[in-house]
C-alpha cells in the first residue's frame, strides 16, 4: 500500500506541534539564540569551520534576529518546529552553508541546555523570593522576641513561648529548604552541549568553551547522562515542593491562631474580607489562598517528578517540552505564596489579652512549677510532676488562674510528700508567671531573649551566604552573555 500522507497530520499539528511552538516562542527562543552564537564561536575557535564561513553564518544569525519578529510567528506546519524554522532561514540566506551551524551538535544536547537555561532563570527568581521571605520573617522574629504566645501541641495549649521563638523555627525550616533549593540550582550549572545525540562527536569540539560562553560552571561530563539523566529536573522540583509543603504548615497555624475560639493572631483589616450577609465576620481569606496555592504548587511539582517515573534511561519526550513548560506553573503559584506571605505575616500581631487568658485558663506554665520543685524543694521530677498535675487539675476545676492557685498547690504538695513546701506564695507566683518560664529557658534554641539573639545572628549569616551564592550565579551568567556578545561582534568584524 502506498502512503500518500504528508507531515504533519492536522490533529498532531494542532494538539502537539503548535502548542510546543508557542512554548518555544515564550520560553526558549532567546536561549536558542544564545546557544547558536556560543556553538558558532566554538566551531570558529576550534577550526571546525573556517573563519570566513563562521563570519557569514554570524551575519545571517544577526540578520535573522533583527528581521524575524518571533512574537508574530504562528505555527503552520511548514517546518517541524522553531529550530528547523531558524535553520531554514539560514539556508535561505546562505544556501548549504546554513546547515553547517548544526555541525557537532544535536537537538538532544540543545534541548536539555535550553531547559537548564530556562530553569535556572526561574529558580534563581524563586530563590530571591525565598530569601526575601526569610529576611521578612527574621526581622519580624527579632521585633517580636519578647511577645508572649501560647505554643500548641496536638491542638492543645502546651507551654508559653514568644512569637519571635516561633518565627525563628519557621526561619530555620525555610533556610534548610533554601539550602536544598540552592543545591538543586547548582545542579543546573553544568552544560549538556557537546553530548550531541548521546555519545559526543567525532569533531574536535571544545565543550568547556561552550559551557563558559553560556554561563555554566562547566560541561556535564558523561554524554549519555547529559541526555538521559533528568535528575536536574526531579531534584529541582523536589526541592521546590518541600518549600511549599513546609510553608503550608505555617500557614495552617495562621488559620488556627486567627480563629475566633483561639484569637491569638490578629490579622489587620487590610487583609480581611467581610461577609456579604453576616456583618460580624472578619474573614482572613488570604490565609486560605496561601494554603491552597501552596498545595497547588506541591501538586505541580509532583506532576513533574511523577511524569519521570518508570521512564527509560535515554532520550525521551517525557522529560522535554510539554512537561518542562507545564512545570513553570509551579514557579507562578509558588511565587504568589512567597510574595503574599512576605507581606502578610509581618503585618499581623499577637493579641496579648487572649494569650494571657489562655495561659491562665490552661495552666501552661505548670512545667516550670515542676522544675522549680526539683531545684528548690528537693523533689524528684516524677514527684514534682504529680504535685504540678494535681495543682493544675484543681485550678482548672476552680476556674481560676495558676498564679492564684497557691492553696491548691500547697495541699497537693502536702498530700504527695507528707510535708509542707518551702516555696512561698510569692515564689510560687513568680515560678508560674509566663515571663519567668521564658526567661529561664536561655539554652541554645530556647525562647529567652539572649538565646534568640544568638540564633538571629546565625540566621542572618545563612541568609547572607545564600544571597551571595545566588548573586555569584547571576553574575556568572551576565558576564558570560557580555563575553559571548563581544566575541560574536569580533567574529563579525574579522
C-alpha positions in Angstrom: 0.0 0.0 0.0 1.3 3.4 -0.9 1.4 6.0 1.9 0.3 9.4 0.4 0.0 11.2 3.7 2.2 14.2 4.4 3.6 15.6 7.7 2.2 17.0 9.8 -1.1 15.3 10.4 -3.5 18.2 11.2 -4.6 16.8 14.5 -1.0 16.2 15.5 -0.1 19.7 14.4 -2.9 21.3 16.5 -2.6 19.2 19.6 1.2 18.8 19.9 3.3 20.8 17.5 1.6 24.1 17.6 1.4 24.3 21.4 5.1 23.3 21.6 5.9 26.0 19.1 4.2 28.6 21.2 6.1 27.4 24.2 9.4 27.8 22.4 8.5 31.3 21.4 7.7 32.2 25.0 10.4 30.3 26.9 13.3 29.3 24.7 13.8 31.4 21.6 16.3 33.8 23.3 18.2 30.9 24.9 18.3 29.1 21.5 19.8 32.3 20.0 22.5 32.2 22.8 23.3 28.6 22.1 23.6 29.2 18.3 26.1 32.0 18.9 28.1 30.1 21.5 28.3 27.0 19.4 29.3 29.0 16.3 32.1 30.7 18.3 33.4 27.3 19.4 33.3 26.0 15.8 35.3 29.0 14.7 37.8 28.9 17.5 38.5 25.2 17.0 38.8 25.5 13.3 35.9 23.1 12.6 34.5 25.9 10.5 36.7 28.4 8.6 36.8 31.9 9.7 35.1 33.1 6.5 32.2 30.6 6.9 31.8 31.3 10.5 31.6 35.1 9.8 28.9 34.5 7.1 26.8 32.4 9.5 27.2 35.0 12.2 26.0 37.7 9.9 23.0 35.6 9.0 22.2 35.0 12.6 22.4 38.7 13.3 20.1 39.5 10.4 17.5 36.8 11.5 17.5 38.3 15.0 16.9 41.8 13.6 14.3 40.8 10.9 12.2 38.0 12.3 9.6 39.0 14.8 9.3 35.9 16.9 6.2 37.0 18.8 4.3 37.4 15.5 5.1 33.9 14.3 2.3 31.3 14.1 2.8 27.6 13.6 1.9 26.5 10.0 3.5 23.0 9.8 5.8 24.1 7.1 8.7 23.4 9.5 8.6 20.8 12.2 9.4 23.4 14.9 11.2 26.6 15.7 14.7 25.0 15.4 14.0 24.0 11.8 12.5 27.3 11.1 15.8 29.1 12.1 17.8 26.5 10.1 15.6 27.1 7.1 16.2 30.8 7.4 19.9 30.2 7.5 19.8 28.0 4.4 17.6 30.5 2.6 20.2 33.2 3.2 23.4 31.1 2.9 22.5 28.0 0.8 24.1 24.8 2.0 26.3 26.7 4.4 23.3 27.4 6.5 23.2 23.8 7.6 26.8 23.9 8.8 25.9 25.5 12.1 24.5 22.2 13.3 27.9 20.5 12.9 28.8 18.5 16.1 25.6 19.1 17.9 22.1 17.6 18.2 18.6 18.6 19.1 19.2 16.4 22.2 22.0 18.4 23.8 20.5 21.7 22.6 17.1 20.9 24.3 18.5 19.9 27.7 20.7 23.0 27.6 17.7 25.2 26.8 15.7 23.6 29.6 18.5 24.2 32.1 18.9 27.8 31.0 15.2 28.4 31.4 15.0 26.6 34.8 18.0 28.5 36.2 16.2 31.8 35.5 13.0 30.6 37.1 14.8 29.0 40.1 17.0 32.0 40.8 14.0 34.3 40.8 12.2 31.9 43.3 15.4 31.8 45.4 15.2 35.6 45.6 11.6 35.4 46.8 12.5 32.7 49.4 15.4 34.8 50.8 13.1 37.9 50.9 10.6 35.9 52.9 13.3 34.5 55.2 14.5 38.1 55.8 11.0 39.4 56.5 10.4 36.5 59.0 13.7 37.1 60.7 13.0 40.8 61.0 9.6 40.1 62.5 11.0 37.5 64.8 13.6 40.0 66.2 10.9 42.6 66.7 8.7 40.1 68.5 11.3 38.3 70.5 9.6 39.2 73.8 6.0 38.9 72.7 4.4 36.1 74.6 2.3 33.4 72.8 0.7 30.1 73.6 2.6 27.2 72.0 0.2 24.4 71.0 0.9 20.7 70.7 -1.7 18.3 69.4 -4.1 21.2 69.0 -4.0 22.0 72.7 -2.3 24.8 74.8 1.1 23.5 75.8 3.6 26.0 77.1 4.3 29.7 76.8 6.8 30.9 74.3 7.4 34.0 72.2 6.3 35.0 68.7 10.0 35.5 68.0 10.8 32.0 69.1 8.0 30.5 66.9 9.1 32.6 63.9 12.7 31.6 64.4 11.6 27.9 64.0 9.9 28.9 60.7 13.0 30.7 59.5 15.2 27.7 60.3 13.0 25.4 58.4 12.8 27.8 55.5 16.5 28.2 55.4 17.0 24.4 55.3 14.6 24.4 52.3 16.5 27.3 50.8 19.8 25.4 51.1 18.2 22.3 49.4 16.9 24.7 46.6 20.4 26.2 46.3 21.9 22.8 45.8 19.3 21.9 43.2 20.0 25.2 41.4 23.7 24.3 41.5 22.8 21.0 39.7 21.6 23.1 36.8 25.1 24.6 36.4 26.7 22.0 34.1 26.2 22.2 30.4 25.0 19.3 28.2 26.3 20.9 24.9 28.7 18.7 23.2 26.9 15.5 24.1 25.3 15.7 20.7 22.7 12.9 20.3 24.1 10.9 23.2 27.8 10.0 22.6 29.6 13.3 21.8 31.1 14.0 18.4 34.0 12.9 16.1 34.8 16.6 15.7 37.4 18.3 18.0 34.8 20.2 19.9 35.6 22.4 23.0 32.9 21.6 25.5 34.3 23.8 28.3 34.3 26.8 26.0 30.6 26.4 25.1 29.7 26.0 28.7 31.7 29.1 29.6 30.0 31.2 26.9 26.6 30.1 28.2 27.3 30.9 31.8 27.6 27.4 33.1 30.2 26.1 35.6 31.4 23.7 33.1 30.3 20.8 30.9 28.2 17.9 32.4 30.7 15.1 32.0 29.1 11.9 30.8 27.4 12.5 27.4 24.9 9.7 27.9 23.9 11.2 31.2 23.6 14.7 29.6 20.7 13.3 27.6 19.3 10.5 29.7 19.7 11.7 33.3 16.9 14.1 34.2 17.8 14.4 37.9 18.3 18.2 37.3 14.5 18.3 36.8 13.4 15.9 39.5 15.9 17.3 42.0 14.8 20.9 41.4 11.1 20.3 41.7 11.6 18.0 44.7 13.4 20.9 46.4 10.6 23.4 45.4 8.0 21.0 46.7 9.4 20.9 50.2 9.4 24.7 50.4 5.7 24.9 50.0 4.9 21.7 51.8 6.6 23.2 54.9 5.2 26.7 54.4 1.7 25.2 54.2 2.1 24.0 57.8 3.0 27.5 58.9 0.0 28.9 57.0 -2.3 26.4 58.6 -1.1 27.7 62.0 -2.1 31.2 60.9 -5.6 29.8 60.2 -5.8 28.1 63.6 -4.4 31.1 65.6 -6.7 33.6 63.9 -9.8 31.5 64.6 -12.3 33.2 67.0 -12.0 30.5 69.6 -8.2 30.9 69.7 -7.8 34.5 68.8 -4.0 34.6 69.3 -3.2 36.1 65.9 -4.7 39.4 64.8 -4.9 39.9 61.0 -5.2 43.6 60.1 -8.2 45.0 58.3 -6.3 45.4 55.0 -6.0 41.6 54.8 -9.5 40.7 56.0 -12.7 40.3 53.9 -16.2 40.7 55.1 -19.3 38.5 54.7 -22.0 39.5 52.3 -24.7 38.6 54.8 -23.1 38.3 58.3 -22.0 41.8 59.5 -19.9 40.5 62.4 -17.5 38.4 60.2 -13.8 39.1 59.8 -12.6 36.6 57.2 -8.7 36.4 56.8 -9.2 34.7 53.5 -5.6 35.5 52.2 -4.5 32.7 54.6 -6.8 30.3 52.7 -5.4 31.5 49.4 -1.9 30.9 50.5 -2.8 27.5 51.8 -4.4 26.3 48.6 -1.8 27.8 46.4 0.9 26.0 48.5 -0.9 22.8 47.9 -1.3 23.5 44.2 2.4 24.2 44.0 3.2 20.9 45.7 0.9 19.1 43.3 2.5 20.8 40.3 5.9 19.7 41.5 4.7 16.2 42.0 3.3 16.2 38.5 6.7 16.9 37.0 8.5 14.3 39.2 5.9 11.7 38.6 6.0 12.1 34.9 9.6 10.9 35.0 8.7 7.8 37.0 9.4 4.5 35.2 10.6 6.2 32.0 13.5 4.7 30.1 17.1 5.9 30.9 17.6 7.5 27.5 16.3 10.3 25.3 12.5 10.6 25.6 9.9 13.2 25.2 8.5 12.6 28.7 11.2 15.0 30.0 11.1 17.6 27.3 8.9 20.4 26.1 5.5 19.5 27.3 6.4 18.7 30.9 9.1 21.4 31.1 6.6 24.1 30.2 3.9 22.6 32.5 6.3 22.7 35.4 6.8 26.5 35.1 3.3 26.9 36.6 4.8 25.8 39.9 7.0 28.9 39.9 4.0 31.1 39.3 1.8 29.7 42.0 4.7 29.3 44.5 5.8 32.9 43.8 2.4 34.2 44.7 2.6 32.4 48.1 6.0 33.8 48.8 5.0 37.3 48.0 1.8 37.3 49.9 3.3 35.6 53.0 6.2 38.1 53.0 3.6 40.9 53.2 1.0 39.3 55.4 2.8 37.7 58.3 4.9 40.7 59.3 1.7 42.8 59.2 0.0 40.5 61.8 0.2 40.9 65.5 -0.4 38.9 68.7 -3.5 39.5 70.8 -1.8 39.8 74.2 -5.1 39.7 76.1 -6.1 36.4 74.5 -2.7 34.9 75.1 -2.9 35.9 78.8 -6.4 34.5 79.2 -5.5 31.2 77.6 -2.2 31.0 79.6 -4.2 31.4 82.8 -7.1 29.1 81.9 -4.9 26.2 80.6 -2.1 26.4 83.2 0.5 26.2 80.5 3.3 27.4 82.9 2.9 24.3 85.1 6.0 22.6 83.7 8.1 25.4 85.3 6.4 24.8 88.7 7.6 21.1 88.5 11.1 22.2 87.6 11.2 24.7 90.4 10.1 22.0 92.9 13.0 19.9 91.7 15.5 22.7 92.0 14.3 24.4 95.2 12.3 21.8 97.2 14.4 18.7 96.5 11.7 16.6 94.8 12.3 14.1 92.1 10.9 15.2 88.8 8.2 12.4 88.9 7.1 13.6 92.4 7.2 17.2 91.2 5.2 16.3 88.1 2.5 14.7 90.2 2.2 17.7 92.5 2.0 20.0 89.5 -0.6 17.8 87.8 -2.8 17.8 90.8 -2.4 21.6 91.2 -3.4 22.2 87.6 -6.4 20.0 87.8 -7.6 21.8 90.9 -7.0 25.3 89.4 -8.8 24.4 86.2 -11.7 22.9 88.2 -12.0 26.1 90.2 -11.8 28.3 87.1 -9.0 30.5 88.5 -5.5 31.3 87.3 -2.5 29.2 88.2 -0.8 32.2 89.8 -3.7 32.3 92.3 -3.6 28.6 93.0 -1.1 28.6 95.8 -3.5 27.0 98.3 -4.3 24.2 95.9 -0.6 23.7 95.3 0.3 23.6 99.0 -2.4 21.0 99.6 -1.2 18.8 96.7 2.4 19.1 97.8 1.4 18.0 101.4 -0.6 15.1 100.1 2.2 13.9 97.8 5.2 14.4 100.2 3.8 14.4 103.7 5.4 17.7 104.4 4.9 21.4 103.7 6.5 23.1 100.8 9.4 25.5 101.3 8.0 27.6 98.3 6.4 30.8 99.4 3.3 32.3 97.8 5.4 34.9 96.2 7.9 32.4 94.9 5.0 30.3 93.6 3.5 33.2 91.7 6.9 34.0 90.2 7.5 30.4 89.2 4.2 30.2 87.4 4.5 33.5 85.5 4.9 33.1 81.7 7.7 35.7 81.8 9.7 33.6 84.2 9.1 30.5 82.1 10.5 32.1 79.0 13.4 33.9 80.8 14.7 30.6 82.4 14.8 28.8 79.0 18.0 30.5 78.0 19.6 27.5 76.4 20.7 27.3 72.7 17.5 27.3 70.7 15.3 28.4 73.6 12.9 31.4 73.7 14.8 33.6 76.1 15.9 36.9 74.5 19.6 36.1 74.8 19.2 32.7 73.2 17.1 34.2 70.4 19.6 37.0 69.7 22.3 34.3 69.2 20.0 32.4 66.8 19.1 35.5 64.9 22.8 36.2 64.2 23.1 32.7 62.7 20.0 33.2 60.5 21.4 36.5 59.1 24.7 34.8 58.3 22.9 31.9 56.5 20.7 34.3 54.5 23.7 36.4 53.5 25.7 33.3 52.4 22.8 32.1 50.3 22.3 35.6 48.8 26.0 35.8 47.9 25.8 32.4 46.2 22.8 33.5 44.2 24.5 36.7 43.1 27.6 34.8 42.0 25.4 32.7 39.7 23.7 35.7 38.3 27.0 37.5 37.8 28.4 34.5 36.0 25.5 34.3 33.6 25.6 38.0 33.0 29.3 38.1 32.4 29.1 35.1 30.1 26.4 36.9 28.0 28.6 40.0 27.7 31.7 37.9 26.7 29.6 35.9 24.2 28.2 39.1 22.6 31.7 40.7 22.4 33.2 37.6 20.9 30.3 37.4 18.4 30.9 41.0 17.4 34.6 40.4 16.9 33.7 37.4 14.7 31.5 39.7 12.5 34.4 42.1 12.1 37.0 39.6 11.1 
